[in-house]
């Protein structure tokens, strides 16, 4: 933020030069500030209250709308890059910008868009804009006539303008002519498609505004970090010049993220240090987010392991961090492992997960036993590999040794023997009670059909964030807390070492096989077995009053 303020101060001096193309208009800045103070908050404890702009928010409004071009009095800044931590009110702020551009800039037939890669993400700002519109109608009879708030569009009747949401996944990006476009959580965009469509569509507008609002992310190879942030930082440092871009970044200084997770939020003096550092990335700290919330997040980061620490530093302290190379520390995994035999679980309920090899690779079958009575949760893993593959890949891993030790089951031939694996599942079911088998539908239809024919309940598990995030977090939580025992198995330990996780904009996680160092099939199978267990917890029991055949409709 300091660099953004310094740039403003420097530009105030530059404007005195008659050849400088821009100037700062206090009148235009005040007009925008007054408008924002007329708006109302749309969520949380402040919902319904007038905007009380914090200093940093007032600065952003004044910069975006106060700096003008001398030749036509249009805005100097046609592009904006704002980066700050989560829960800082970015969506509310962006919705306010959309309303100002629609109502106060005199643009006829203005098209104003909230744009994102997905409909759900695009809805974040648009939902705030809709609620602001309803408050405007409530507060003003004139506004009640001037605007129409509908499910998917806000119409500004006097200028034939509108505010809408668009997304790449909905196929709604073609033929747009934006006056204002807000691109939300740009760190999650895999490419610059959305930004490119919005920017090229502004060519016929005389006073356009393209605004990116984002939190830090995990992938530094995506366009947010590699292109937009890099350019914004270079301009703030004075290394490049781009007079039409306003950028402001709220983040920690180098090394301060690791300092935060070393501090104990339960020691008053250290909690005070945490909050002082947090203010850099959370300029509205105390209002949104609360100090208690931030300290709770630091506790989580300290207690729950690597993936949680990365999430907290990235999302709550706006630090760009790479995905951790180690998900669960090896010492914790080894502490949770012990030798096991299937006979010790005789008669016990379990959930299976199976990760089938495409042709000649490793297949993994995992059994997850939920905690029962005084027995902790437990897991056993079985690995299968064709003998020809073992011979060809003697240099890839310790396959020969693991086969000799019984940790990999050798199957005949040069391709995965699904019949052998099916028979193994049937053999295990004679000892333990397999409640369901979760599987990835890809390449598994025949196996699923045959196992269904043998009486198994088959549970499809697409390899998505929605399906795998909670199972993986449960595995991490149980391992770190000592609430689960895993079979001592060097193949599984090797696969835990290999795994690299992907993160989405909502901190959901899933394995990334492409980025992982080597095989991770055992971890994938374990995630699916835990998925089966979690799915069973959400299913209604037979005879439930909600689903029973004799349910009666009561008219009240």
JOSULLIN-V641062 format. One record per helix or strand of 2 or more residues. SS is the DSSP state (hx for helix, st for strand). FROM is the first residue (numbers start at 1). TO is the last residue. If there is no record, write none. Layout:
<<SS/FROM/TO> <SS/FROM/TO>>
This chain:
<<hx/2/14> <st/22/24> <hx/26/36> <hx/44/46> <hx/55/66> <st/67/69> <st/79/83> <hx/90/103> <st/111/116> <hx/119/139> <hx/141/146> <st/147/149> <st/154/156> <st/161/167> <st/178/184> <hx/186/188> <hx/193/201> <st/209/214> <hx/223/236> <st/245/249> <hx/256/262> <hx/268/281> <hx/291/303> <hx/306/315> <hx/330/336> <st/337/338> <hx/342/345> <st/349/355> <st/363/369> <st/377/386> <hx/387/392> <hx/399/404> <st/408/411> <hx/418/429> <st/433/439> <hx/445/453> <st/458/460> <hx/465/481> <st/484/487> <hx/490/498> <st/501/503> <st/509/511> <hx/521/537>>
